[in-house]
Amino acid sequence: MRLNLADIVLAPLTDPLWLVKNMFPRGSFVVLAGEHGTGKSSLLYNLAISVALEKPFLGHETKATDILYLDEENGKPDAVRYWQWAWRGLHCPDPQYWASRIRFESFSLSNQWVKQVREFVQQEPCPGLIVVDTATPALRITDENDNGEASQKILELRAIQALANNDTTMIVLKHEKTRDDKSHRRTVRGAKAWLGAVDIVMYLSFKRGGSHGLRRTILAADKPRAFGLQYPIEIVPSWTQEKEPKGLILNAQRALTQNEED
């Protein structure tokens, strides 16, 4: 599509539509990567309930929409517990006000996943957020290091995103390779096409500290964009006070840079 640059530069400055203000614009394609055990799924379960309720997520305003969550990573016992932790950590909101907004599919996908997901998004209500947890099992990736295969999967997801036609945000979870062998910078495990072919890449990593068996994490964008997360967020998890059953509270604060810490 050809755009008129004169119209663009003369137009008033406006913010995009936000799913999560100053974090996830509506219509963006996001890769969220993290080491094993950083709590990627727990974080996204919390995001799903927060968005369904239009409640803040990590201190950022959200806009309510319907959600399609495709979980091919967590077995039923873990998934059930993660949902319970997230719900109780958000002060047990009445499920009648949010549960119907989240379509949760657990190990539902087959080698015909494209056809299945296209059918999901064409049903009412149309999702404004699609979460893929995680890329390799959900998308039936046969060679995690194949950039050609990764590019094809991304194109298929982009087509699904466009089919939804609801300014739909796509968040795909990936595992992190802590440091690239050559550049020694953080990267995703496997094909690097996931870094260049999406709109936003974010990393969830451990930080020293924490209490009651919980570990602090840092959520940070890989590189600055015109819109999105402009500074890293430190997530300080804690349990609710009751003994059982417990809820997971995700307290958030702006993370200090290395210079500020020094």
C-alpha positions in Angstrom: 0.0 0.0 0.0 1.4 3.3 -1.0 1.2 6.0 1.6 1.2 9.8 1.1 4.1 11.2 3.0 2.8 14.8 2.9 -0.4 13.7 4.6 1.6 11.7 7.2 4.0 14.4 8.3 1.3 17.1 8.4 -1.1 15.0 10.4 -1.4 15.7 14.2 0.6 13.5 16.5 -1.6 10.8 17.9 -1.0 7.7 20.0 -2.0 4.3 18.6 -4.8 2.2 19.9 -3.4 0.3 22.9 -3.9 -3.2 24.2 -1.6 -2.3 27.1 -0.7 1.3 27.2 2.9 2.1 26.4 3.6 -1.6 26.1 1.6 -3.4 23.5 -0.1 -1.4 20.7 -3.2 -3.0 19.1 -2.3 -4.8 15.9 1.3 -5.5 16.8 3.1 -8.8 16.5 5.2 -9.5 19.6 7.8 -12.2 20.5 8.3 -12.6 24.2 11.3 -14.8 25.0 12.7 -15.9 28.3 14.8 -18.6 30.0 13.1 -21.7 31.3 11.4 -20.9 34.6 11.1 -17.2 34.3 7.3 -17.4 34.4 6.4 -16.5 30.8 3.1 -18.4 31.0 2.2 -17.1 34.4 2.8 -13.6 33.2 0.6 -14.0 30.1 -2.2 -15.7 32.1 -2.1 -12.6 34.3 -2.2 -10.4 31.2 -5.2 -12.3 29.8 -7.3 -11.9 32.9 -6.2 -8.2 33.3 -7.2 -7.4 29.7 -10.5 -9.3 29.9 -11.3 -7.1 33.0 -9.7 -3.9 31.6 -7.6 -3.8 34.8 -4.0 -2.6 34.9 -1.2 -5.0 33.9 2.1 -4.4 35.6 0.9 -0.9 36.4 -0.1 -0.1 32.8 -3.7 0.6 31.6 -5.3 -2.0 29.4 -8.2 -2.0 27.0 -10.7 -4.8 27.2 -10.9 -7.3 24.3 -11.6 -10.9 23.7 -8.7 -13.3 23.9 -7.6 -16.5 22.2 -5.0 -18.3 24.3 -3.3 -21.3 22.6 -1.3 -23.3 25.2 0.7 -26.2 23.8 3.4 -25.9 26.5 1.8 -26.5 29.9 0.1 -29.7 31.0 -3.4 -29.5 32.5 -2.2 -29.6 36.2 0.3 -26.7 35.6 -2.2 -24.7 33.5 -4.9 -25.0 36.2 -2.6 -23.9 38.9 -1.3 -20.9 36.9 -4.8 -19.7 36.2 -5.7 -20.1 39.9 -2.6 -18.2 41.0 -3.3 -15.4 38.5 -6.9 -15.1 39.5 -6.3 -15.1 43.2 -3.4 -12.6 42.8 -5.9 -10.3 41.1 -8.2 -10.4 44.1 -10.6 -13.2 42.8 -12.7 -11.1 40.3 -16.1 -12.8 39.6 -15.5 -15.1 36.6 -18.8 -14.2 35.1 -17.3 -10.8 34.3 -14.2 -12.1 32.5 -14.0 -15.8 31.9 -16.2 -15.7 28.8 -13.8 -13.3 27.1 -11.0 -15.8 27.2 -11.0 -18.8 24.9 -8.4 -21.1 26.4 -7.3 -24.0 24.1 -5.0 -26.5 25.8 -3.2 -29.0 23.5 -6.0 -28.6 20.9 -3.8 -28.1 17.9 -2.7 -30.7 15.3 -0.5 -30.6 12.2 -3.5 -28.7 10.7 -3.1 -25.9 13.2 -3.4 -23.1 10.6 -6.9 -24.3 9.6 -7.9 -24.8 13.3 -6.8 -21.3 14.4 -8.4 -19.7 11.3 -11.6 -21.3 12.4 -11.2 -20.1 16.0 -10.7 -16.4 14.9 -13.7 -16.5 12.6 -16.0 -17.4 15.4 -17.7 -14.8 17.6 -16.4 -13.1 19.6 -13.4 -12.1 17.5 -10.2 -12.0 19.5 -8.3 -8.7 19.9 -5.4 -10.7 21.5 -4.0 -14.1 20.4 -1.3 -15.7 22.6 0.8 -18.7 21.3 2.4 -20.6 24.1 5.0 -21.6 22.9 6.1 -21.3 19.3 7.8 -24.7 18.6 5.1 -27.1 19.9 2.1 -24.9 18.9 3.2 -24.3 15.4 4.5 -27.8 14.8 8.0 -26.5 14.0 10.2 -29.4 12.8 13.6 -27.6 12.7 13.9 -24.8 15.3 17.0 -23.5 13.6 15.5 -23.2 10.1 15.0 -19.6 9.2 12.9 -20.5 6.1 10.5 -22.5 8.3 10.4 -19.8 10.9 9.6 -17.2 8.2 6.8 -19.3 6.9 5.2 -19.8 10.3 5.4 -16.0 10.9 3.7 -15.4 7.5 0.9 -17.8 8.5 0.4 -16.1 11.8 0.4 -12.7 10.1 -2.4 -14.0 7.8 -4.4 -15.2 10.8 -3.9 -11.8 12.5 -5.2 -10.1 9.4 -8.1 -12.5 9.1 -9.2 -11.6 12.7 -9.6 -8.0 11.4 -9.9 -6.7 14.9 -6.6 -4.7 15.3 -5.5 -8.0 16.8 -2.3 -8.2 18.8 -0.3 -11.4 18.5 2.0 -12.5 21.2 4.2 -15.6 20.6 6.3 -17.0 23.4 9.7 -18.3 22.7 12.6 -19.7 24.7 15.7 -17.6 25.0 19.2 -18.5 24.2 20.9 -16.5 26.9 23.8 -15.3 24.8 24.5 -15.5 21.1 27.8 -17.4 20.5 29.2 -14.7 18.2 27.8 -11.4 19.3 27.3 -12.4 23.0 24.0 -10.6 23.1 20.6 -12.0 24.1 18.7 -13.8 21.5 15.9 -16.4 20.9 16.7 -20.0 20.7 16.8 -21.3 17.2 16.0 -19.4 14.0 16.8 -15.6 14.1 14.0 -14.9 11.6 11.9 -14.4 14.8 13.9 -11.3 15.6 13.7 -9.5 12.3 10.2 -10.4 11.0 8.1 -9.2 14.0 7.2 -5.8 15.4 8.4 -6.1 19.0 10.8 -8.5 20.7 10.8 -8.6 24.5 12.8 -10.6 27.0 11.9 -11.8 30.5 15.0 -12.6 32.6 15.9 -13.4 36.1 17.2 -10.8 38.6 18.8 -11.4 41.9 16.5 -11.2 44.9 13.0 -12.3 45.7 11.5 -14.0 48.7 9.4 -17.0 49.7 10.9 -19.0 46.9 10.0 -16.4 44.3 12.5 -14.8 42.0 12.4 -11.3 40.6 12.4 -10.8 36.8 13.0 -8.0 34.4 10.8 -7.4 31.4 12.6 -5.4 28.7 12.2 -4.6 25.0 15.1 -5.7 22.8 15.3 -2.3 20.9 13.5 1.0 21.1 10.4 1.5 18.9 8.2 4.5 18.3 5.6 2.8 20.5 5.9 0.2 23.1 7.9 -0.3 26.3 10.6 2.4 26.6 12.2 1.2 29.8 12.6 -2.2 31.6 10.2 -3.2 34.3 11.2 -5.1 37.4 8.6 -7.7 38.4 8.6 -8.5 42.1 6.4 -11.5 42.7 4.8 -12.2 46.1 2.1 -14.6 47.4 -1.2 -13.5 48.8 -1.3 -13.6 52.6 -3.7 -16.5 53.1 -2.1 -19.9 53.6 -4.0 -21.9 51.0 -5.0 -21.5 48.3 -2.4 -18.8 47.4 -2.4 -16.2 44.7 0.5 -14.8 42.8 0.8 -11.0 42.9 3.0 -9.4 40.2 4.2 -6.1 41.7 5.9 -3.9 39.1 8.3 -1.0 39.2 10.7 0.7 36.8 14.0 -1.2 36.8 17.1 0.7 37.5 19.8 0.8 34.7 23.2 -0.5 35.5 24.5 3.0 35.8 21.7 3.9 38.3 22.5 0.8 40.3 26.1 1.7 40.5 
